Amino acid sequence: MLIRKLETYAEYSKAVDLRIRYWNEELAGHRTTELSPEKELDFLVEWEQSAADYDDKRVLYGVFDEGVFAGFAGGSYAEIEDDENAFELNYLFVAKAYRGKGYSLQLMLKLIDDFLKSGKSKMVVYSHRHAPSNAFYRKYGGGVIREVIQGEDQLLVDVFVFDAEILKRRLKRSLEARDCAK
């Protein structure tokens, strides 16, 4: 297993395909708008490349299992109204075939380490209330600081905040417990 920054157009395309596939699954029955692969790909590339224009830091990491793209995570500085000392987990998607291996936890750890070095002490996550990932963030101790309505479908979103160091310890403990169970 290898975690590194996304580098090629093909890797960005795989990230977008994964995002759209699981976005549609997680929110089935709660949304009616469809995501366009072309628009999402253009957005993702522009989002990362335009960070300096907005005095931001934006990173995308992929996880590769024996050279095969298995998932990705992305983060950026959080909006000041969320917390000026935080970064935001913008993306976290792992293909079903690779779930249960701790890849999402390792991707989160990579982002946490990266942003702690940038002086950010908290992590913010926007998670749709009806998405299975919402329970994941609750399990790891995220506190909901507010609820917002987002998108054309007017979906209810919980805004979580985590202390990055505490979350890092929890994620590491989960990974250690997985290793012991093998």
N, C-alpha and C positions, 0 to 999 in steps of 0.2 A: 504494500500500500504506500502510495506517494501522494503528498499534498503539495501543490505548487500553484503559482498564479496561472490563470488561463493565458494562453499565448497566441493561439491561432484562430482564424475565422471559423474553422471546423469545430474547435472546442467551444467557442461562443455559440455556434449553432446548436451543438448538442445540449448546452446549458439551457437555451431557449426552448428546445423541444421538450426537455425534461420538465422545465417550469410549466409549460402549457399543459402537458399531459397530467401532471399531478395537481395543478391548479384546478383544472376541470373536474378531476375526480374528487378532490377535497371539498369543493363547493357545489357539487352536483345537487340540483334541486334548490339552490339558494341564489343562483345567478343565471342570467339569460344572455348576457353579452359574450361573444366569442373573442378570444385573443388572436391577433394576426401574427403568424411567425415572422413575417418580414418586418412589421412595425416593432415587434418586441426585440428582434435582433438589432435593428437600427437604434432603438432606445438604449439597449444594454451597452452597446459599443460606445455610443455618445455619452451615456451616463458616466462610464468609467473614464473616458478620455477627456471629458470636460471638467474634471475635478478642480484643476488649478484655476479655472475661470471663476469658480464659486468659492475659492479659498477653502476647499474641501479636501478630504482624503477619501478615495473610493477604491476598494480592492475587490477582486474576484479570485477566489481560490477554487481549484478543482481537486477532486480526490480520484485517484487512478488505481485500479486493482489489476495488477499484472499488465499495465499499459492501457487498460480499458477504462474509459471515462465512466465513473460510477456516481458522481454527484458534484454539487458545487455550493459554495456559500459566498455571500458578498456583504460588505459592510461599508459604512460611511460615517462621517461625523453626524451626530444627531442634531435635529433642529433645536435651537436655543430654547424654544418654549417647552420642549420635552425635558432637556437637561443640558446645560452648557458643558458639563463635564462627562458627557456620554458619547458613545458611538451607537449607531443603529445597525442591527442585523437586518439587512434588506432582503436577503435571499438565503434559503437553506432548503435544498432539495437533494434527496438521495434516491436513486432508482430502486425499485422494490427488490430486485434480485440481489442488492447489496445491503439491504437493511438488516439490522440485528448484528452488524459487525462493528458498531461503534463509530462509523464514519461521520455521522452528523455531530457526534460529541467531539471528535477530533477536528472537524472543520470549525466548530465553534471555538475550541481551544486555540486554534491557529489565529482566528480573528481577535480573540481576547488578548492574546500575547502581542499581536501586532498593534492593537489600539492602546494597550497599557503603556507600551513604549512611546506612544504619542501623547501620553498624559491623560488619557480618558479613563475614568475610574468606574463608570457605569455602562450598562448596555441596555438599549431600548429595543423593544420588538413590537411591531404592529401585527396582530394575529386575528384573523377573522373568527368571530365567536363560534361559528359552526364547524370550523376546520378541526380535524383531529389533532393538528399541531398545537392547538390552543391548550389541550390537556398536557402536552409535553412541556410547555413553558410553565404551566402551573406546577407540574411535578418537580421542576427544578427551582422552584421558589420565587418565580417572578411575581411581583406585586403589581396589580392593575392600578395605574394612576388615573386613568380616565377611559371613557368609551367614546368612540367617534363613529360617524356614519360616512362610508366611503363609496365612491364609484357610481357608475350609472345604475347599478342594481341596488344602491343604497344599503350596503351590507354593514352590519354592526361589527365593529372592530374593537378589540381590547388592546390597550396600550400598556405593555408590561415594562417595568424597569427592574434591573438586577444590579446588585453590587458585583462588579466584574471579578474581584478577587474571590468572593464567596462562591460565585457561580463556577469559577475555575476549579476551586477545590471540590465542589460537588461533581462536576464532570469527570475530574480525575478519579474520584472515588468510584464512580460508576464504571469507568474503564477498568480500574483495578479489580473490581468485583467480577467483571466479565472475564478477565484473565484468570482469576482464581477458579471460576466455575468451569473452565475448559479442562 
